Amino acid sequence: METDPDMNERKVFHACQHDCPDNCAMVSTIVDDKVVSVRGRKEHTFTRGVLCGKVKNYDQRVYSKDRILYPMRRIGEKGVGKFERISWQEALDAIEKNFRDVIEQHGAESILPYSYLGHQGLLNGMHCGDSFFNKLGASIGERTFCNATASKAFRMVAGPSGGVDPESFAEANVIIMWGINMLSTSMHHSRFVIEAMNKGAIFVVIDPVRTRTARRAHHHIQPKPGTDVVLAMAIANFLIKENLVDMDYIKNYTLGFDDFAERARQFSLDHAHEVTGVSVQEIKDLALLMVNNKAVAIRTGVALERTANGGDAVRAIASLPALTGSWRLPGGGIFQHPQGTFPINRNALTNAQFVEDSRNSVNLFDLASALSPDAIVPIKSLFVYNANPVIAAANQLKLLENLCRKDLFTVVSEIFQTDTCDYADILLPATSQMEQKDLMYSWGHYNIQFNHKAIEPLGEAVSNTELFRRLAQVFLFGDDVFTRDDDEIMSKAMLWDHKNLDGITLQSLTEQGFARLNVGDPKNRTPHRNGEFPTASGKFEFASSQSKSGGDILVVYRQGVDDKKKYPAVDALPSYKPNAVPDDGFVLISPKHHYLLNSGYANFNLDNEVANKQMVMINTADAEVRGIKQGEKLTLWNDLAEVSVFANVTDDVIKGVLVVSHGFWRRHVKGNTVNALVHSKPSAIGQGITVNDTVVFIKKHRDTAG
Ligand code: SF4
């Protein structure tokens, strides 16, 4: 950090806190204790000084007149959004009284925390309230929104490996972005892709939609949603049949090849064409691109897992570099998620020892059901932070109905008054990233970062760490963990003597802002050249030895607590289950919006129709047979709800598929948003969400639609 006393100006290092893999290194300029600009840091090897268009209002967001700056109490009906200011003491008293009454009358499990990645920090992010709620005896919130299935599936075959280094993509001969719109959701990775392309690499995108990323690819392959496992298994079958696999790698570093090969035989090229819609020639060409001693770098995106077949797709795709031996070369292999590479001391953040074996748990994506008055464990208090469930959880209409229950007490800690806030009894003011310290890891690269506090909190906003310190004090929790200040939490948050942190200390991070983990030089890094997969066998497991526990949710998504529920065992090998879509129905997928950060920044994009006009992409042929015109108002419907949208007639999406981005707010579109159409049907592997299996129908708009 630099200071200029004459100008009363300071430069302060930060890391972007949003739910985004890039975790940009930032520097703010502070003049007279006010943030006057926020820029990217050029020195950062991954994000290289550029911030994305989503955060163009970063500093304005800090000082927005719409910030929640004081604790508030609801004064109108639930859902109306009317509040009056109260003191922190009054807010804490109200929470204490409610929680103590609920515990006495119904038990502590009738209190449910709801949170996710509204903040990514190790201090103020996903785990910030875990110790408190684990100690309180509250139900465990299972955060299955993203990566619960993909990481579980990947670990079943490859263990918690970080996989191929995202920076090593620059060394690849072939790059495959599978189910990820990199330019909209991880734009800084594109520099490494371009570097490889400039050296002659072939760039392939596999996505049902011709996204911004797909437009830049040499080859764009468009399988139907949920059929990626069939595509990957057909490639595997072709490679095995044609003797194009690396038998030396398979013999030495993998297990279960014979069983896998037999399973793959079920996926002929013709069958794959019929199921996926991808031509036989395209599948063959893609398979041939992957062989002949090439470094093939595959990145799987979060879209891939969001179907009932998502976990199988991840396992099948992860099998491809093990078949071809691509792991032998720098840039060869697959990048799924690097969380296993960051030596995070999760138990210091979650304190799972406070939780007894039989503790109730709730899959938070199905909050609507959890809040039903007739739920087996009735939820009487809901505490929301780092999340906007009205826009993010399944079955929006049922959720709204249950949020209006008179016997439900809801607390929401937020920066802005979201749709969820409108249902709160107590609103608490949260700080922005400029107003708090944090330690940040990334799920898109191997850098750890220190976020400095640049300014004092505005109004009476408090960081999440301070919020839970205050609550712990109210409930007289005496354990050390509840009195730690932010520096002490940081000192415990990582396993600082782990080899991946060699030479990296809290002090060095404080001074420099970021450091790349000690995981080798991306130019020649080959993490699995000689196998060494962190599985039970130490080998890549084509047939997973973990199939019995394949349904369990990873502890990272369960407040650090092991999943003791009994789920059915999953198939040890990838398999495919067709999605039943009626002839007149469509598969609806709801990806991230190019200009929004999940539901974040919607309130900063209201002057240009970005955030107040829900568009649906529909294929030209599908539109023509229904007489749908460009821009026409339509109603999407199914058994759950109706949603009003405007037609974007385009060939960028394949027939039979509709695309509506998620993240819109009800108050901006004046009606239901896309999650109103989404069922909660957890995936068999890891219990993740299956939103991209949603089936809907179209009708011409009626003014009475929701
Ligand atoms: S949202 Fe992502 S890409 Fe944009 S500034 Fe933050 S970390 Fe960087």
Boltz pocket constraint, residues with backbone or C-beta under 6 A from the ligand:
constraints:
  - pocket:
      binder: B
      contacts: [[A, 16], [A, 17], [A, 18], [A, 20], [A, 21], [A, 22], [A, 23], [A, 24], [A, 50], [A, 51], [A, 52], [A, 53], [A, 54], [A, 55], [A, 185], [A, 187], [A, 597]]
      max_distance: 6.0
